[in-house]
Amino acid sequence: MRAKLRCSLLVNGERAEALVASYKTLLEVLREDLGLTGTKHGCELGECGACAVLVDGAPLLSCLELAVQCEGRDIQTIEGLAKGTELHPLQAAFADHGGSQCGYCTPGMLMTAKALLDGNPDATREQIKEAISGNLCRCTGYQQIVDAVRLAAARMKTR
Amino acid sequence: MNSREIDAPDFRYIGKKRRAKEHPRFVSGRGRYVADIALPGLKHVALVASPHASARIVSIRTEAALAAPGVLSVLTGEEFCANTDALAIGVDAPKVTRYALARGVVRYAGEWVAAVVADSRALAEDAAELIEVDYQTLPHVIDPEEALEDKTLVHPAHGSNVLYRRKFVWGPVEEAFAKAEHRIAFRAVWGRSATVPIETFGVAAQWNPGTGILDVWASIQMPKYPDQTARALRLQGNAVRVHYDVDVGGSYGVKRGIKHTVLVGYLAKKLGAPVRLIEDRLENMRGGDMQGPDRFFDMRAAFDGDGTIRALKIRAVDDVGAYAGRSPFQLGKPVTAICGPYTIAAIEYEPTSVMTHKTPQEAVRGFGQSPTNFAIERTIDRIARHLGMDRIALREKNLIRKDQFPYTIPSGSTYDSGDYHEVLGRALAAADYPALVRARDEARRAGKLAGIGVSTCLEPSGGNSAFEVLMNPKMENTTWMDSCLVRVDLSGSITGVINNSSSGQGHESLVSTVLGEVLERDPESIRVVRADSLTALPSNSPVGSRMAIMLGGAAAGAAKAIKANLVAIAAHAFECSPEDLEYKSGDVNVKGAPARRLTWDQLVETAHRKFHKLPAGMEPGLQAKFVWEVPTGGDLPTPEGRIQIYPCYAFEAHVVLVDVDPETGKPTIGRYVCGHDCGVMINPDIVHGMTYGGIAHGIGAALYEKFAYTEDGQLASGTFMDYLIPSAMEVPPLAIVDHCTPSPLTTFGQKGSGEAGYLGAPAAIANAVNDALAPLGASIDALPMTHLAIWTAIDGAQKKAS
């Protein structure tokens, strides 16, 4: 159980190697072994969505997944969302529209919204709400988050 | 969706839309929260919690845990309590001592009994499971009314479960009750809930024996935090350095982890290693001591047939759980708005703070005002129903009129300004109230249950915390300042230094906007940084909706001093009086002679480099501090307990349409409008964002959220699966209608608004649910109005009818 395993992960397009305890979750390995602290822990029970990352393009709660199960899969975290210094349209819209306040749920919210818009660029207000319904936010009442996702979707289409 | 009908003064930057300073780092995952701070050699704490609500600790065996892999230390209450001092108590109850670890006795299920320090949290948790504690269970009391009987004492040394009780009588209450044409009495119950931020509380500490400084990083929102940490650890105040450049992942009042901090500080100093405690979700909800008000109100009202409300008698009993802290003061804030926004001339208020064997209470958004607003607004609706009078007409009859401000209420607090009728009118217009009534009535005709709720509520803001001296004469505290330091460097760049951490309120945006406004420089170019507690000017942290007022006022004061220096330098150069000069966008020219001008860059260079050109006596460089005290503050309470604590009163009018499924009791909010007046908004997007969040939080308190306890004193809702905070699916589209009545007391006419939305939402939703139940003859006066509670009320009414 305490034996460490070599774990090879593809994170934000880069190959990362870590020697990790087998019981460590993807969340723990991202934060503690790879130094990618943008992904947050809120409950570690799969109930709040703060730790959502994309694995093979789909949102996944990284607190519930062992890192060793993610070998060879394509992992995207908040750190990989911007292109260099250029914010992703979702990030820009969140910043412009007050989509974050304390910022703690924001990374999970943004990754979940990215998965939605990647698959459904015309998402309606209801579809957005449904998609983020597993991401709890205590600051915003979700109003400006939904507005921001809609704004980002519109901006992405006119590109 | 906001209607912007602002009649506010014209500003250059204030009130304008602008991306918040904080947002770029938050959206890119570059926020720096306590769990993100990497300290080399960091050690981790896990806790052993009491499984009993009330028990004597017979013995603790720690040997197996100490021998477990990676374990550095196991700490129990015996050692900890002998080497630290008890945490501060607000009310006068010196024998209600409280430490981070229990010694001898546990007083609630979840109370910390031992702490393990290990190389990782996982190793610490594994070792914590090896600690064996023998308990002898003792009688416990969970119900506050039973606790008032004092048959089972939570703190026998205190002699009673009552921490605080006083009957205030302001005005001719008995006479009004005797003369009034009508009287009603009922009980309103506010369920135990809290803010439950998505980030749990966390703290890391590191002791440096070389400097004798304990460095602290914490997700904290708490006045006097460094001071209280030092005192409990028996250190000098300047031996604790709290780093305020830590982003806090939500707080809304509760992030006051002083017990966590003293524990971690003690361990860090003892072990000579950096130590961190990050609560897990259950620790946050149960042993973190961050549950909120748990209160019932026995309300009595005296009124006439025309709807004139003559007097209220309010008995409020608040169950603060097993220890005191500052929680009894949450009965004190409502003194300052005890009659709501109404012209009620006589009030009796009897607050009682009682202890039970439950998790201790902490400050929650509004500091006790939202429960009180709920009780008052239920009273208004019940009066209307009693008289068969329209609820809006009844409110309009009793609301303080615009021409009555400043208005002093019976408890001695003066409301600064407002136009309550206008704000209510705008909310009703935005909701299209006649259409709302038609929609409700159509739904009823179709056999559904539907109701409209209205609430008109106050948000006292920016206070000086003088409920301390009101409720504990031994605490003669009336000072509650905040400060800002402003520096203009040699390159002409402006930096504001603030003295606290923030938890999403946008203080960097606030200060840059204010500095930009006063100095007429682009806020985009202004940087705002945070001092640590050893370099900081005095601050009382972002509590009580105070920062727009107090930090905004302090920043403006410092910026004005900078501006005065620049003008003085120019006056010296032009050999004229400052009155002959005008300041424009940082440049200073002689009035009527624009060419006789010194630019910002020239003035800044003179301040920094050309002492020979400075007016005599002027300090070189370009920096200014300003420490501002709460306007209207400084007076002690009168013997009758009349007091002014909060200078500014924002106002909110909520209009809500709720459908209730008669089969399941499930409520659905169909329409939500909030009319809001918090004076001049410095950053409207931030104010609106906090208001939306406050409404969502209010929806939770009204319909879903409850820290429920079993009969044997166990917390029954310690996860997000049973403590239900609203998701995106439970929050309907929210509309805010702004109005602006500037405060005459503040720099720009701003009022506080950090608690907006939450202060009126539960009241409005409760009124809507009751309107929906009215055709059945049913009513509910207890929050949260869960599906089950609503269904039970429907079922009871139907059984009664059949």
Interface residues (C-beta under 8 A of the other chain):
Chain A: R2 A21 Y23 R31 G35 L36 T37 G38 T39 K40 H41 G42 C43 E44 L45 E47 C48 A50 T77 I78 E79 L81 A82 L87 L90 Q91 A92 F94 A95 D96 H97 G98 G99 S100 Q101 C102 G103 Y104 C105 T106 P107 L110 R125 I128 K129 E130 I132 S133 G134 N135 L136 C137 R138 C139 T140 G141 Y142 Q143 Q144 I145 V146
Chain B: R19 A20 E22 H23 P24 R25 F26 V27 S28 G29 R30 G31 Y33 A35 D36 A38 P69 A122 T195 V196 P197 I198 E199 T200 D247 V248 G249 G250 S251 Y252 D280 R281 S503 G504 Q505 G506 D685 I686 H688 G689 M690 Y692 G693 G694 I695 A696 H697 T719 F720 M721 I725 P726 S727 A728 M729 V731 P733 L734 G757
